[in-house]
Amino acid sequence: MTHATPIRREARTGHLALALRLASLGLPVLPLRAGKGPLGNCRTCAGNACGGRPNMKIPGPCVCPRPCHAWAAATTDPAVLTSPAWATAWRDAGVVGYHPGGAGVTVVDLDDADAVAWARTTLPPTRTVATTRGEHWIYSGTLRSVNGVRPGVDLKSSMAYARWLGPGAGALTELPEVVRALAEKAPVSVRSAPRAVTVPAPAGGGECRHRSPVYLERGIAMAEQRITDATNGIHTTVYRTFLAVLSAHGRCGCLTEGHIGRLFTAAQAKGESPRHCTDAWSNAQTALGM
């Protein structure tokens, strides 16, 4: 126990030193939690109550000095990175992340061995970085970020963040048309609504008490806030929140695709992929016998 504080301080110093080095090379960086998700917004900015940030295309300026709003907080400014407002962020950070689009690159995130095998037979060689389960293939050029363009493949560029895992190997090459085509044809984007989920209508055909706009809106808003405010255990928080929403509203037919999309969007803003969101939703349905 006596070594906990020095170790924590050493980790924080290491993250900040790495962030400053990457920023000097032109990579906009930000602190990420140990689970690879962004640090949560501060109380003032929770739920984008502050109006968001201009480069997030959300109306209203936000001048919060803290590393809020996930990828939009990424910066190359050493004065910001070393500011007192970011000190707690580096203390709590698990890893260093960066905004690929801000650095002028696109990361093809290959999540498993099958995805890597596909890339090696389909995509032109470029810089590659090993990940826990697969590889990042990095190309010069930007596009919209899209998850799930094919099994185990996500595209991270504009309005997204990626974990820094090292410089990788190989020469950086231009973004190929095959990847651009995937982004254009992909049905699910980072901030789009998830696929429709059907829930059974209430038995007997009676009017659902949850159709009260105030009752339902309050429940969805509270669920969104619970996910947004989570600082750790995001997978568990998302699953339990989905479980609670389905337990209260899943059998009566009042949930719409729009409601579910709001929950998925909140989860994706905390680093969950659309696939993980869908799995959590399905698991919650199974647990409730739906």
Secondary structure by P-SEA (a helix, b strand, c coil): ccaaaaaaaaaaaaaaaaaaaaaaaccbbbbbcccccccccccccccccccccccccccccccccccccccccccccccccccccaaaaaaaccbbbbbcccccccccccccaaaaaaaaacccccbbbbcccbbbbbbcccccccccccccbbbbccccccccccccccccccccaaaaaaaaaccccccccccbbbbbcccccccccccaaaaaaaaaaaaaaaaaacccaaaaaaaaaaaaaaacccccccccaaaaaaaaaaaaaacccaaaaaaaaaaaaaaacc
